[in-house]
Amino acid sequence: MTNESESRQQARENLNKQFEKAKRRAQDSKAQQTESLKTELGRVVFDLAEEKFPEEAQQRKRQSAATAFGVGLAVGFLARHVLGR
């Protein structure tokens, strides 16, 4: 009787472990899908904003490019100064 009882207990524990693993996989999958949908929604909203406000979008792109250029110059200057020593 004890062996049968222990066997049932072991089977129950194994089933609980499998259930917990499946539950974690489902939660991970849900989180990944949520992030993917958020990213896609962001792209769609951004594209829509560019369609509805093209002048503002172009201005923002120019500002971003100018900022990136300025940062690049600063980094290049610092790198040259540090490596030149």
C-alpha positions in Angstrom: 0.0 0.0 0.0 2.7 2.4 0.8 4.4 1.9 -2.5 1.2 2.6 -4.3 0.5 5.6 -2.2 4.1 6.9 -2.7 3.7 6.2 -6.4 0.5 8.3 -6.6 2.2 11.1 -4.6 5.1 11.1 -7.0 2.8 11.1 -10.0 0.9 14.1 -8.5 4.2 16.0 -7.9 5.4 15.3 -11.4 2.0 16.5 -12.8 2.2 19.7 -10.7 5.8 20.4 -11.9 4.7 19.9 -15.5 1.7 22.2 -14.9 4.0 24.9 -13.4 6.4 24.7 -16.4 3.5 25.0 -18.9 2.1 27.9 -16.9 5.5 29.7 -17.0 5.8 29.0 -20.8 2.4 30.5 -21.4 3.2 33.6 -19.3 6.5 34.1 -21.2 4.7 33.7 -24.5 2.0 36.1 -23.5 4.7 38.7 -22.4 6.5 38.3 -25.7 3.3 38.7 -27.7 2.4 41.8 -25.7 5.8 43.4 -26.4 5.5 42.5 -30.0 2.1 44.1 -30.3 3.2 47.2 -28.4 6.1 47.6 -30.9 3.9 47.1 -33.9 1.3 49.6 -32.5 4.1 52.2 -32.0 5.2 51.8 -35.6 1.7 52.2 -36.9 1.0 55.3 -34.7 4.4 56.8 -35.8 3.6 56.1 -39.5 0.2 57.6 -39.1 1.6 60.7 -37.5 4.1 61.1 -40.3 1.2 60.8 -42.8 -0.9 63.4 -41.0 1.8 65.8 -40.1 4.6 65.5 -42.8 6.1 68.9 -42.2 6.5 68.3 -38.4 8.0 64.8 -39.2 10.5 66.3 -41.6 11.5 69.0 -39.0 11.9 66.3 -36.3 14.1 64.2 -38.6 16.3 67.2 -39.4 16.6 68.1 -35.7 17.5 64.5 -34.9 20.1 64.4 -37.7 21.6 67.7 -36.5 21.8 66.4 -32.9 23.4 63.2 -34.0 25.9 65.1 -36.1 26.8 67.3 -33.1 27.2 64.3 -30.8 29.4 62.6 -33.4 31.6 65.7 -33.6 31.9 65.9 -29.8 32.7 62.2 -29.5 35.3 62.4 -32.3 36.9 65.5 -30.7 37.1 63.8 -27.3 38.4 60.6 -28.8 41.1 62.5 -30.7 42.0 64.4 -27.6 42.2 61.3 -25.3 44.0 59.1 -27.9 46.3 61.9 -28.9 47.9 62.0 -25.5 
